[in-house]
Amino acid sequence: MIDRLELTSQRLRIRHFTSEDLAACSDFRRRVFQVDEDAESARRWLDWTVASYRELAGLGQPPYADYALERRDTGEFVGEVGIVPTVVPWGALKGDESDDLLSPEVGLFWGLLPEHRRLGYATEAASALLDFLFGRLRLRRVVATTEHDNLASQQVMNKLGMRRRQNPLDTPAWCQVVAVLENDQWRPQHRNGL
């Protein structure tokens, strides 16, 4: 399907991780996702991520993976974005307690190092990924999920034009807020006015 994903926006580049990204990746996972791992675990995660690019492309699957996010002008690592399989409890979101079935969806995520937050990078990077997902892959819809108290991510969802729904269930925590964007609602010019 896609052999190599590299996207650019006005200020950012989204690219595959490489083995040279171990230190930046490990630092990011520790500082942003609070992942406390030893060097061997960090190396295994990075090796798995790098291998997944090739394996998913070979299977003709969407490029589900984490991607490095860096500034175009300096090459400085600022965070990660990704395309992930996500299960959504649509019944709970619609208030139908009898519908407890989950639906697989294509999810979008972003995370930035603290010193690079509040600069519009998350919205800019997510916009570039949405252009790719809706334009090149022709997906019907994309979702993003977060916790009730992650107001910064919810603000990004709003800026992208996503419709947010509150999950009345507290678990899983990462799915307390589900935002949805349909292909026909996406306007690539969203990224120009950020």
Buried (B, 14 or more C-beta within 10 A) or exposed (E): EBEEBEBEBEBBBBBBBEEEBBEBBBEBBEEBEEEEEEEEEBBEBBEEBBEBBEEBBEEEEBBBBBBBBBBEEEEEBBBBBBBBEBBBBBBBBEEEEEEEEBEEBBBBBBBBBEEBBEEBBBBBBBBBBBBBBBEEBEBEBBBBBBBEEBEBBBEBBEBBBBEEBEBEEEEEEBBBBBBBBBBEBBEEEBBEEB
